[in-house]
Amino acid sequence: MTELEERLGYHFENRALLENALTHSSYANEHKADGLGSNERLEFLGDSVLGMVTADYLFRTHPDLPEGDLTRTRAALVCEGSLVEVARALELGRYLKLGKGEDVGGGRERPSIQADAVEAVLAAVYLDGGIGSARKIIRKFILDSEEEKSASRDYKTALQELVQRESGQVLGYRLIGAEGPDHAKIFSVEVDLNGAAIGQGKGRSKKEAEQNAAKAGMDKLKG
């Protein structure tokens, strides 16, 4: 458990909370005589803690995003796939308490079990150390990855979404130059909004140049 706490970057005052968070219902059912409870109640709470912290983060860091985009982004961040990535980073499967049948059947690698356990661990941290401690872990393992993903977004799509918030907006991309030999050309592209240039970009292909031009256009419109 100490290794898991090191990976989390959090040490529990009440270690029983962490033990409970790692106890799957299959294990609890096999040890009813011991009065063990599963992590299902913690999972319920953790889902809400994760959703609230993520919504708060997106609301504060993306003041330009409309409600629909905020909802879609939050859904992507808290989905099972995202939580499984967290579980693997923590090597959470190693620490799960599973019933014999579930363990033999590959439960430690089952995405739904891993995702549920992550939510339960978040709830355990929240109950043990408060919302600030839970927020730090959510930021470290989930929200920081959102910033990295944003950096590699499809800028053409993002720019299109940005300008479409007003009706009648027309975007266009225009090749304005190409330099270098055929095997190593550098293309230059200009992006226009309603006929007026808003950005330029260069790239080793026309698509890359368009993406860079779109990013420049977004920076100008947001600036």
N, C-alpha and C positions, 0 to 999 in steps of 0.2 A: 504493500500500500504506500510505503514511503516513496518508492520510485514513481508511482502514479501521481502522488502529490507534487513531486519535483517537476514532472512534465506539465502538470496543471499550473504550477507556479502558485499553489495555494496549500496551506497546511491547516487541517481541520482541528478545531477545538474539540468537537464531538465526532470522533471517528466513526461512531455508529451510524451517522447519517450517510457517510460514504459507503459503508458496508451495505446499508439498505439500498442505496442507489444502484449497487452492482448485483442485487439479488433478483434474478428473473423469477417469474411466477412458477416455472417448472421446478425450480429448486425449492421455493417456498412450499409448494404443494407436497413435495417429498419429505419436508421437515415440519409438518404441521404440529407435531408433538412438541417441537421446540419453540413454538409460538412465533416463528419467523414470518415477517410480512414481505411481500414482493415490492418491487420498485414502481408499481403502477401508479400509486398516488403521487409519488415524487415526479414521475413522468408527466402527469397531468399539470402539476404546478410549474414544472420546468418549461413546458410548452408555452405557458402564459408569460413567464419571466423572459424567455427568449424573444417572444413576439413583441413584448412591450419595449425591451431594450433596443431591438432592431428597428422598430418603428420610430422610436425617439431619435436614434442615430440618423436614420434617413431623413427625418423631418428637419433636423438641425443642419445637416451637412449638404442637403440638396434642396435649397429654398426655391429653386426654379422648376422642380419636377411637379407635375400635376398629380392628383390623387391616384389616377389609374396606373401611372408609372411607378409611384411609390408602392402601391399594392403588389404589382408584378415583381418589383425588385425584392421586396420583403419575402414574397413567396419563394423566390429562387434562393434566397439566403438561408431560409429555415427549412427547406425541403429535405427529404430523406437523404438524397445524394450528398448534400452539403454536410449534414450531420455525420454521415458515414466517413467522410473525409476527416472530420474532427476525431472520430473514434479511432481511425487508423493512425493519425498523428500521435494520439495518446497511447496507442497499442492497448486500447480498452478491452479488446477481446480476451486478453490474457487474464484479466482480473474478474471477469464475470462469473457469478455463481449460477450454474445451470443444472437442471435435472439431468440424470444420466442419459436418458433418451435424447434430450435436446443437445447435449454435449456431443454424443456419438454422431448425431445427425448433422453436425456442422453448424450448430447454433452460434458458436463464437464468431463466425464470419457472416452470419445472416444479417443483411442490411437493416431489416426492421428492428431486430434485437439491438444492434449497435446504435441505431439512431435513437431508440427509446432510452437506452442507457445514458446517452449523452444528455438528453433532456433531464433525466433523473439526477445526474451528477450536477447539472446546473442548478437544479432546485436545492440539492443538498448544500451547495456552496452558498446559495441565497439564504437558506435557513441558518446556516452556521456563521456566515460573515456579513450578511446584508447585501443589499442591491449593488453597492459599490464593488464588492468582491466579485459578484456574478458578472457585472458589466465588464470588468477587466478581462475576465476569461473569454467572454463572448467577443469582445473587441479583438483579443489576441488571436483567437482561433477561427473566427467567422468574419467579422466586419473588416479587418485589415485586408482580407482576401478580396473583399468587394472593391476596395480601392485599386488593388492590382488588376482586377478584371476590368474595371472602368478604364484603366489606362490603355487596355488593348481592345477597346470597343470598336465596332464598325462605325467609324466616324461619319461616313456618308449617310447611313441610316439615322444616326443620332442627329445630324444636321437637318435632315429631312423632317424628322419629328419636331425639331425645334421651330422651324419656320412654318410648319403646318398649323401651329397654334393660332395663326391668323389666316383667314381665308384669302385666296387669290395670290398666294406667294408662289413664284416660279423659280426653281433652281436650275442651273445649267453648268456643265463642265466643258471647258474648251482647251484643247491642246495648243499651247503657245510656243513650244520649242522642244528640240531634241538635240542633244550634244553627244559627241564621242563616236567611236567606231560602232559598227553594227552589232558586234558581240558584247558591247558594254555601254549601250546608250543610256543616257540620263534624260528622262522626259520631264517636261515642265507643264503643269496644268493650272488653269485659273478657274475658280468657281465664281459664278455670278448669281446674284439674287435680284430678280426683276431687272436684269440687264446691267446691273452695276457690280463691279468686281468687289468681292469681300474677302478673298484669300487666294494664295498661290501655294503650290507644293511641287516638290521634285521627287522622283523615284526611279528605280531601275525598270519599272514597268508602268504602263499608263494607269493601271489600277492602283498601284502604290502611290503614284503621284496624285491621283484623285483623292485617295484617303488623306494624304498629307494636306492637300488643299482644303478638304472639308474640315479637318482639325483647325487649320488656320482661320477658316470662316467661322467656326464655332467660337474660337477664342475672341475674335473681333466682335461678334454679336453679343457675347456675354460680358465683354469688357466695357 
